[in-house]
């Protein structure tokens, strides 16, 4: 069955200095660059709202194409209307701000921890501490280290499919203890990408106000690695953390089905796509 084309696409990249937008549209089954716009990013003083820069860049495209992309309220129109105003799909990437400060937890350093580290490669993640079964620090010192690290994210890996359970529950309980000692306004997100058979049970060990993401196991077997699902959830965590900053990010994230993706991760996706396309 043929895959339905998404139609016209507005791709926006929010940089620390510039906000860039390009309009892509399909002609005879192929996508072409129609127009582009660029303006200064408007996160900082005096505007403090990134969506203003997005609207400005989109209006530059409208000036070229003659089709209105932004309504009177400054919001991108989606989906595309019968009069060709708006676009069918919006994709947003961002390199604004600092990376996600992340505590990585796993069972074995050269397996689950190593896979977790590779999953974070190409994303806006800074690993500020690592905890595993080989960690010889007393439990209280591990908890203190996690609290003092002020993480945005706790990333838990470990256990092949159908493997370890209790040791992963112990890691989750350790993370929950640390989270309870952190200021509520700095409460981290949690991502679990280990033994998927216990994903639901592990998530339930956290307090209800802790936001827990789950992904497919990054190390489903000792000789197999699967990073893509975890990388997608890391991008979702980045979107959630970005949205909490205010500054217009939340409204921008709602425009896209995927939220705001890290710019670095989008480059990785492009490279993967080109590698597969050239291989074919």
C-alpha positions as CSV (number, residue, x, y, z in Angstrom):
1,X,0.0,0.0,0.0
2,X,1.4,3.4,-1.0
3,X,2.4,5.8,1.8
4,X,0.4,9.0,1.8
5,X,2.4,12.1,1.3
6,X,2.3,14.6,4.2
7,X,1.8,17.5,1.7
8,X,3.4,20.9,2.3
9,X,6.0,21.1,5.0
10,X,7.3,24.1,7.0
11,X,10.6,23.2,8.6
12,X,11.8,25.6,11.3
13,X,15.2,25.7,13.1
14,X,15.5,27.8,16.3
15,X,19.1,28.8,16.8
16,X,20.7,30.9,19.5
17,X,21.1,33.8,17.0
18,X,18.9,33.1,14.0
19,X,15.5,31.4,13.4
20,X,15.4,29.8,9.9
21,X,12.4,28.4,8.1
22,X,12.0,26.6,4.8
23,X,8.9,25.6,2.9
24,X,8.9,22.3,1.1
25,X,6.1,21.1,-1.3
26,X,5.5,18.1,-3.4
27,X,5.4,18.3,-7.2
28,X,4.8,15.1,-9.2
29,X,5.8,12.9,-6.3
30,X,9.0,14.8,-5.5
31,X,9.7,17.4,-2.9
32,X,11.2,20.8,-3.8
33,X,12.4,23.8,-1.7
34,X,9.9,26.5,-2.5
35,X,11.1,29.4,-0.3
36,X,13.0,30.2,2.8
37,X,13.0,32.9,5.5
38,X,15.4,34.0,8.2
39,X,15.2,36.4,11.1
40,X,16.8,37.0,14.5
41,X,15.7,34.6,17.3
42,X,13.4,36.3,19.7
43,X,13.9,34.3,22.9
44,X,15.9,37.1,24.6
45,X,15.1,40.6,25.7
46,X,13.0,42.5,24.8
47,X,10.6,40.1,23.2
48,X,11.2,36.8,25.2
49,X,9.0,34.7,22.9
50,X,10.5,32.4,20.3
51,X,7.2,32.1,18.4
52,X,7.5,35.7,17.3
53,X,10.7,34.8,15.3
54,X,8.9,31.8,13.8
55,X,6.0,34.0,12.6
56,X,8.5,36.5,11.1
57,X,10.4,33.9,9.2
58,X,7.1,32.4,8.0
59,X,5.9,35.8,6.8
60,X,9.1,36.2,4.8
61,X,8.2,33.0,3.0
62,X,4.6,34.3,2.4
63,X,6.1,37.4,0.8
64,X,7.8,35.2,-1.7
65,X,5.0,32.7,-2.4
66,X,2.0,34.9,-2.0
67,X,0.4,32.3,0.3
68,X,-0.5,33.2,3.8
69,X,1.2,30.9,6.4
70,X,0.5,32.8,9.6
71,X,-2.9,34.1,10.9
72,X,-3.6,37.4,12.5
73,X,-2.6,36.0,15.9
74,X,0.9,35.2,14.7
75,X,0.3,31.4,14.7
76,X,1.2,29.1,11.8
77,X,-1.9,27.9,10.0
78,X,-2.1,24.1,9.9
79,X,-3.4,22.1,8.1
80,X,-3.3,23.8,4.7
81,X,-6.6,25.3,3.7
82,X,-8.4,25.1,0.3
83,X,-7.1,28.6,-0.5
84,X,-3.5,27.3,0.0
85,X,-3.0,29.3,3.1
86,X,-1.1,27.4,5.8
87,X,0.9,24.1,5.6
88,X,0.1,20.5,6.2
89,X,3.0,19.7,8.4
90,X,5.3,21.6,10.7
91,X,8.7,20.3,11.9
92,X,10.7,22.2,14.5
93,X,14.2,21.8,15.7
94,X,16.2,23.8,18.2
95,X,19.7,24.3,19.5
96,X,18.8,27.0,22.0
97,X,19.9,26.7,25.6
98,X,21.8,24.0,27.5
99,X,21.7,20.3,27.0
100,X,19.8,17.9,29.2
101,X,21.8,17.2,32.3
102,X,21.4,13.5,32.6
103,X,22.2,10.8,35.2
104,X,22.7,7.5,33.5
105,X,21.9,4.3,35.5
106,X,22.4,0.8,34.3
107,X,23.5,-2.7,35.3
108,X,26.8,-3.4,33.6
109,X,29.2,-0.7,32.4
110,X,30.3,-2.4,29.2
111,X,26.7,-3.4,28.2
112,X,23.7,-1.4,29.3
113,X,25.7,1.7,30.4
114,X,27.7,1.6,27.1
115,X,24.4,1.3,25.1
116,X,22.9,4.1,27.0
117,X,25.9,6.3,26.3
118,X,25.6,5.5,22.5
119,X,21.9,6.3,22.6
120,X,22.7,9.8,23.9
121,X,25.3,10.4,21.2
122,X,24.1,13.0,18.7
123,X,21.5,14.4,21.1
124,X,21.6,17.4,23.5
125,X,22.5,15.3,26.5
126,X,25.3,15.9,29.0
127,X,25.9,12.9,31.2
128,X,26.7,14.3,34.6
129,X,26.9,11.1,36.6
130,X,26.8,7.3,36.0
131,X,25.6,4.7,38.4
132,X,25.9,0.9,37.9
133,X,26.2,-2.3,39.9
134,X,30.0,-1.7,39.8
135,X,29.6,1.6,41.6
136,X,31.3,1.1,45.0
137,X,30.0,4.3,46.6
138,X,27.7,3.8,49.6
139,X,24.0,4.2,48.6
140,X,23.7,7.5,50.5
141,X,26.6,8.9,48.6
142,X,25.0,7.8,45.3
143,X,21.8,9.5,46.3
144,X,23.7,12.7,47.3
145,X,25.5,12.7,44.0
146,X,22.3,12.5,42.1
147,X,20.7,15.3,44.1
148,X,23.8,17.5,43.7
149,X,24.0,16.9,40.0
150,X,20.6,18.6,39.5
151,X,19.7,16.4,36.5
152,X,17.0,17.3,34.0
153,X,16.7,13.6,33.2
154,X,17.4,10.2,34.8
155,X,18.0,7.6,32.1
156,X,17.7,4.0,33.3
157,X,18.9,1.1,31.2
158,X,19.7,-2.6,31.8
159,X,18.5,-6.1,31.5
160,X,18.2,-8.1,28.3
161,X,14.6,-8.9,27.3
162,X,13.1,-11.2,29.9
163,X,16.2,-10.8,32.0
164,X,16.9,-8.8,35.2
165,X,14.0,-7.5,37.2
166,X,14.8,-6.9,40.8
167,X,18.1,-5.1,40.3
168,X,16.3,-2.7,37.9
169,X,13.6,-2.1,40.5
170,X,16.3,-1.3,43.0
171,X,17.8,1.3,40.6
172,X,14.4,2.8,40.1
173,X,13.8,3.0,43.9
174,X,17.2,4.6,44.3
175,X,16.3,7.2,41.7
176,X,12.9,7.8,43.3
177,X,14.6,8.5,46.7
178,X,16.9,11.0,45.1
179,X,14.0,12.7,43.3
180,X,12.1,13.1,46.6
181,X,15.1,15.1,47.9
182,X,15.2,17.5,45.0
183,X,13.3,20.8,44.9
184,X,9.9,20.2,43.1
185,X,10.7,22.9,40.6
186,X,13.8,21.0,39.6
187,X,12.2,17.5,39.5
188,X,13.8,15.5,36.6
189,X,12.1,13.5,34.0
190,X,12.8,9.7,33.9
191,X,13.4,7.5,30.8
192,X,13.5,3.8,31.1
193,X,14.9,1.8,28.1
194,X,15.7,-1.6,29.6
195,X,13.9,-4.9,29.9
196,X,10.6,-3.9,28.3
197,X,8.7,-6.7,30.1
198,X,8.9,-4.7,33.3
199,X,8.5,-1.2,31.8
200,X,5.0,-0.6,33.3
201,X,5.8,-2.0,36.7
202,X,9.0,0.0,36.9
203,X,7.2,3.2,35.9
204,X,4.7,2.6,38.8
205,X,7.5,2.7,41.3
206,X,7.8,6.4,40.8
207,X,5.5,9.0,42.5
208,X,2.5,10.1,40.3
209,X,3.9,13.5,39.7
210,X,7.2,12.2,38.2
211,X,6.9,12.1,34.4
212,X,8.3,8.7,33.1
213,X,9.1,8.0,29.5
214,X,9.6,4.4,28.3
215,X,11.3,3.1,25.2
216,X,12.3,-0.2,23.7
217,X,15.3,-1.9,25.3
218,X,18.6,-0.4,24.1
219,X,20.2,-3.8,24.7
220,X,17.6,-6.5,24.1
221,X,20.3,-9.2,23.9
222,X,24.0,-9.3,24.8
223,X,24.9,-9.2,21.2
224,X,22.2,-6.8,20.0
225,X,21.7,-3.1,20.3
226,X,18.6,-1.0,19.5
227,X,19.0,2.7,20.0
228,X,16.5,4.4,17.8
229,X,13.4,4.2,20.1
230,X,15.4,5.6,23.1
231,X,16.8,8.4,20.9
232,X,13.3,9.3,19.9
233,X,12.2,9.4,23.6
234,X,15.3,11.5,24.5
235,X,14.0,14.0,21.9
236,X,10.6,13.9,23.5
237,X,12.2,14.6,26.9
238,X,14.1,17.5,25.3
239,X,10.8,18.8,24.0
240,X,9.2,18.5,27.4
241,X,12.1,20.3,29.1
242,X,12.2,23.0,26.5
243,X,8.4,23.6,26.9
244,X,8.8,24.1,30.6
245,X,11.1,27.1,29.9
246,X,8.1,29.2,28.6
247,X,9.4,31.8,26.2
248,X,6.9,30.6,23.5
249,X,8.4,27.1,23.2
250,X,5.3,25.3,24.4
251,X,3.1,26.9,21.7
252,X,5.7,26.2,19.0
253,X,6.0,22.5,20.2
254,X,2.2,22.1,19.8
255,X,2.5,23.0,16.1
256,X,4.5,19.8,15.4
257,X,3.4,16.2,15.8
258,X,6.9,15.5,17.3
259,X,7.3,18.6,19.4
260,X,10.6,20.4,19.3
261,X,13.5,18.1,18.3
262,X,17.2,18.8,19.0
263,X,18.9,20.1,15.9
264,X,21.8,17.7,16.4
265,X,19.5,14.7,16.3
266,X,17.9,15.9,13.1
267,X,21.3,15.9,11.5
268,X,21.8,12.3,12.7
269,X,18.4,11.4,11.1
270,X,19.4,13.0,7.8
271,X,22.7,11.1,7.8
272,X,21.0,7.9,8.5
273,X,18.5,8.5,5.7
274,X,21.2,9.4,3.2
275,X,23.2,6.3,4.2
276,X,20.1,4.0,3.6
277,X,19.2,5.8,0.4
278,X,22.7,5.5,-1.1
279,X,22.8,1.9,0.0
280,X,19.7,1.2,-2.0
